[in-house]
Amino acid sequence: MLVAAWISERVAEENVDPEAADVLLTSGVPLTMVPMDVTHQCLSTPARLAAIRAVGGACAKAAADMLSYSEAFDLAKYGWPGAPLHDPCAVAYLLRPDLFSGRKVNVVVETAGIFTTGMSVVDWWGVTNRPQNAMFLREVDVEGFYALLTERLGRLP
């Protein structure tokens, strides 16, 4: 299973190559997309960071310290109570897919738009009749995600 974690609700950001995404989406390789709609559910709030810090160990402390910086940035810039965790959500899906829900849909990426280049177009309701080419996640058990993250960080020195 290949996990593609990129943007579903935004147009091309600095880490999105629309042509490469198009190649991937049309390749026939089994894909699971973990969009920002999901990762933004997993905010590193002060309580969650305290729980990570409480497990002890240098790795957990370092992770909590780094996330504290991101938390402060996102609070100041966006007013969010914590920073979203993008890449850890993709890893968590590989470890515990039961924490996530979504469905198989058709996804294409815009490669020629003036304002929409890089935008993923998700046919959630199947109205285009195009073949389903990706498992597209929409929900995450946030508390389960943080329990997994905290437990795994607690295993490290």
Secondary structure, DSSP 8 states (H G I E B T S, - for coil): -EEE---SSS---TT--HHHHHHHHTS---EEE--HHHHTT-EE-HHHHHHHHHT-SHHHHHHHHHHHHHHHHHHHHH--SSEE-SHHHHHHHHH-GGGEEEEEEEEEE-SS-SS-TT-EEEETT-TT-----EEEEEEE-HHHHHHHHHHHHHT--
